[in-house]
Amino acid sequence: MKIRTVALTILAIIFIDQALKIWVKTSMTYGWNGQIHLFGNWFRLFFIENEGMAWGWKFGGEFGKIALTLFRLVAVIFGVFYIRNIVRKKYHRGFIICVAMIFAGALGNLIDSMFYGLIFSGSSEGLPNAVLFPPGGGYASFLHGKVVDMLYVPIIENKTMPSWIPIWGGETFTFFSPIFNIADASISVGVIVILLFQRRFFKKHPETEQQQQQATDQLNPNDTVQIS
């Protein structure tokens, strides 16, 4: 696979991710009142923001936010060299694409964390839609931007647990409640596919297997040494 194909894959994912985030932030009402139902009740657009973790989770307040952003930055820098290395060594095409998806997802959320606080006005319940490049400046400083999430897929929503179930009996639950974005989905799909197809992705070439077998035969402990 050519590095150009990998680069185009990454750019395509980032473009879709950022285009949707910008549209959501500047066009949708923040919170529950601004939901858009796409396919009935099980797939919706629902605009929220978080401090930087995937799937709408939070981590460690302001310090955790900075630490997570810096970790993403280091991971993205490392990812550039890693992708170049696996392309050069001609790893399995599927594995390279999966790594590119993970890289693109990490970079997509990193862009939010690094720059959204600088280029957008704030978003919260009761405020008008956010403005891109507001005259008074953004809502936060560099590295303090919030990640935009919008994809909500509540497959089972607001159902009551049977009373006979210990601890949670009688409580209301929603199956698959996280709200996520394209970058989160790209990371998750890449990781899941690698786990499912790792044997195919890391299958050894016949020449390599033959060389390893020859080396094993030479070091076989059952061989006897004759002393004359």
N, C-alpha and C positions, 0 to 999 in steps of 0.2 A: 504494500500500500504506500502511496506517495504522501509525503508530508502535507502537500497542498490539499489533498482530500480530507485529511484530519483537520487542517486549519479551517476549511470551509464548513465542516461539521460543527466545530466549536463556534464559529461565527454565526451560523444559522441558529443554534440553540440560544446563544446570547441575544441575538436580535429579537427572536420571538419572546424570550423572557422579558427583556427590557421594554419592548414595545407594549406588551400587555400591562406591565407594571406602571408605565407612564400613563397609559390610557386610564387604568383603574384609579390611579392617584389623582388625576386631574378631571375625571368625569363621574366617578361614583361617590355616593354618600358613605361616610365612614360608619361602620357598625351594622347592627342588625337591620335597621330601617332601610338600608340601601341595597338589600339583596336583589339579585337578578336571577330568576329561575330559567335555566336553559333547557333542561329535560325533566319536567315535572319537579318533584321535591328532592330527588336524589342527586342532582348535579346543579350547583349554583355558583354564581360569582358573589363573593362576600368579602368586602374590603376591610382588612385589618392590617396592623403593623406589629412587628415584634423587635426585640432587642438584638436579634441576629442569629438565633439557632434555627435549625430546620424544623418544619412542621409547626411553626408558631410557638415553640417552647422558648423559655427564658432561662438565663444563666447568670447568676452572680452579680446582678445589678450593673452599675456603671463600670466597675473594674472588670467584671466578667465580659461585658460588652467589648471593651478595648482588647482584652486578652484574646477573645474569640476572633475579632477582626484581624489582629496581628497573626494569629495562628493560620487563618485562611490565607493571608498574604504570603506567609512562608510556604504554605502548602501549594499555592498557585505557582510560586517561583520554582519550587522543586518539581512541580508537574510539568513545566516547560521542558526541563532537561530529561525527565523520565520519558515523556512522550517521544521526544527526539531519539532517545536511546532505543526504545522498543520498536520504533519504525525502522531505524537503521539495522537492527538485528532481525528484522522481518518476523516479528511475532504474529500470531494468528490474527487475521483481519478483524474477527469479531471482538477479540480482546482489546485491540487498539481502539476500536469504536467505543467500547464500553469505558475505557479509560478516558477517552476524549469527552464522553458524556459527563463523567464524574468531574473532570476538570472544568468543563463549561458551566456546570451547576455551581461549583464552588466560586468560580469567577463571577457568575451572575449575581450571587448574593453578596460577594465582596464589593461589587460596584455600588450596591445599595448602601452598605455600611460606610464606605469611604466617601461617597459623593452626594447622596440624596439629602443629607442634612444641609449641604451647601447650596443646592440648586432648587430645592422645593420649600414652599411655605408649609407650616405644620398641618397635620390632619388629626381630627378628633371629633367626638360626638358634638353636634351642634354647630360646628364650623362649616363654612362654605367649602367647596372643592379646593384642593390645593392648587397653587399656582407655580408653574415652572419659571425659574429665574425671577422671583419676586423682587420688586424695587428695594424693599428694606432688607434683603438678604434672606438666607435660608433659616431653618428652624434649629440647626445645630452646627457644630464645628466639624472639621475634618475627622473622620473615623467614628463619628458619633451618629451617623445616619441609621434609620430604622429600616428593616427589611420589609418589603411589601408582600403580603400574601393575599390570595383571592380565590383559590379553588377549594370548594367545599363539597364533599361527597358523602353526605350522611345516609348510608345505605339503609340503616334502621334508625329511626329518630324518635326520641321521646316515648320509648316503650317502658312498661313497668315490669321489673323482674318478678318472677313468681315468688310468692311468699315463702315457699318451702326451701328456697335457696339460702344457705347460711350467710350471715353478715349483710349481703346485698339484697335480700328478699324484700320486695315492696318498693325498692328505689327505682327512680327513672333513669334510663340510660340511653345513650346514642352510640350505635356501632359505627366506628370510623369518624370521629369528631374533629381530627386535626384539620386546620386550614393551611394550605400550602401553595407553592407557586411552581412555575415551570422549572426553575433551577432545582428545587427540592425533588421534583419528579424525575428530572434527568439524573441526579445523583443516585436516587433509589433504584431506578431501572438499571443503571449501569452496574451497581453493586449486586443486585439480584441476579442479573444475567450471568455475571462472572461466577457467582456461586453455583448456579444451575449447570453451567457448561464448562466448568473448570477443567474437567478431564479432556474435553475436546480442545480447549484453548491451549492447554499445556501438554498436549500429546507429543511424545518424543519422536524425532525422526528415526527411521530405520537404521541409518548409519550410526547415529548416536547410541541407540540401543545395542547395536552390534559391538561397538567399541567398548561399552560398559560391560557387556557380557565377556568379552575377551579379557578385560582387566580383572574381572571376577574370577575367571578360570585360572589366571596366572597366580592369584592369591588364594586359591582354594586351600583351606586348612587340611583337607583330607589327603593332599599330595604328600608323599613320603620322600625324605631326603636320604640317599644312600651314601654311607661312609665307607670308603675302601681302605 
